[in-house]
């Protein structure tokens, strides 16, 4: 099976159903350290860094990745931390694109998809 981090996001303009909680829970196995919101509509991870400079370096790398994939997270950025939230706005829930991007962020930071 092809790892999520090697897949590409596909355009999502709506008209498709979001993943069910069961489908999302299966994909969670491939994105260690991410958390599934209780209602199954979002995945989130908090990243901690030693200072603002490292935080912004991460945010800039994440922005590059998001633009390349055409799939953008919601971010909360502060000194030494960044909270990343993924859900597919066009469908009001989770899609495979959210998990692809989460896996790519994990890979960026050296987290293996089999660590979960």
N, C-alpha and C positions, 0 to 999 in steps of 0.2 A: 504494500500500500504506500502511495506517495505521501510523504510528510506534509502537513499543512504549510510549513514554512517554505516549501518549494513550489506551492501553488500560487496562482495569481487571482486577484479579486475580479469578479465579473460585475458588469454594470447592473445596478438594481434601481429601477425607477418606480417600484411599487407594483401592485397587482399580484404579488406572490405572498403566501402566508409566512409569517415568522416561524422559526424553529419551535417545536414543542419543547417543553421542559426536558422530556426524556431524550430527545435528539441533542439538546444543548449539553446535558449531562454526559453523554457519550463523547462529545467533542472536548469537554473539559479535561479529559484524560490526556489530551495532546497539548494543553497549555498550562503546565505546572505553575503554581503560585498565583494564578488568577482565581477570582471568586465569582461564582454565579449568584446574582441577586436572587433573593428568595422567590420572587414571582417569575423567575426565569427569563426576564426581559432585558438583561444587561450583564456584561462581565466587567469586572473592575480589578485593578491592581494598583497598589501604592508602591512607588519606587523612592528609595531614600539615597541621598548623595551627601558627600562630605561638605559641600559648599554650593553657593549659587552658580558659580562658573560651571561646575560639573552638571548641575541640574539643567542649565540652559544648553549645554552641549548635548545632553540627552534629548531635550525638547527639540532642538534643531534637527538631530538625526531622525527623530520620530516624525517631524514635519516633512522631511524629505521622503521618508518611507510612505507616509500617508498620501502625499501628492503623487508619488509614483504608482501607488495602488488605486488611487482615486477613491479612497475610503478613509474618512476622517473621524478621529475620536473626539470626545469631549475631554478637556484637560483642566485640572486645577494645579497651578504652579505656584510654589512658594520657595523660600530659602531652604535648600536641601531636600526638597521633596516634589514629587509630581504624581498626581492621581490621574490615571488613565481609565476612561470609561468608554466601552464600545457597545453600541447597538445600532442597528440600521434604521436611520431616521425615516427613510422612504416607506418602510413596512411596519414601523412601530414596534420593533422587537429585534431578535437576533437572527442573523443570517450566517452562512458559512464564511462570508467575508470578514466578519468580526473575529472569528477564530483564526483565520489566515493571518490577519494583521497582528493579533496577540502572539501568535507563534513566531512571526517575524521579529517582533520586539524582543521576545525571549531569546531568539537566536542572536540578535544584535548584542545582547548582554551575556551571551555564552551559556544560556540555560538550555539543556538538552530536552527535547520533546518527550523523552522516555523517563524523565525524572519524576513524573507525577504519580 
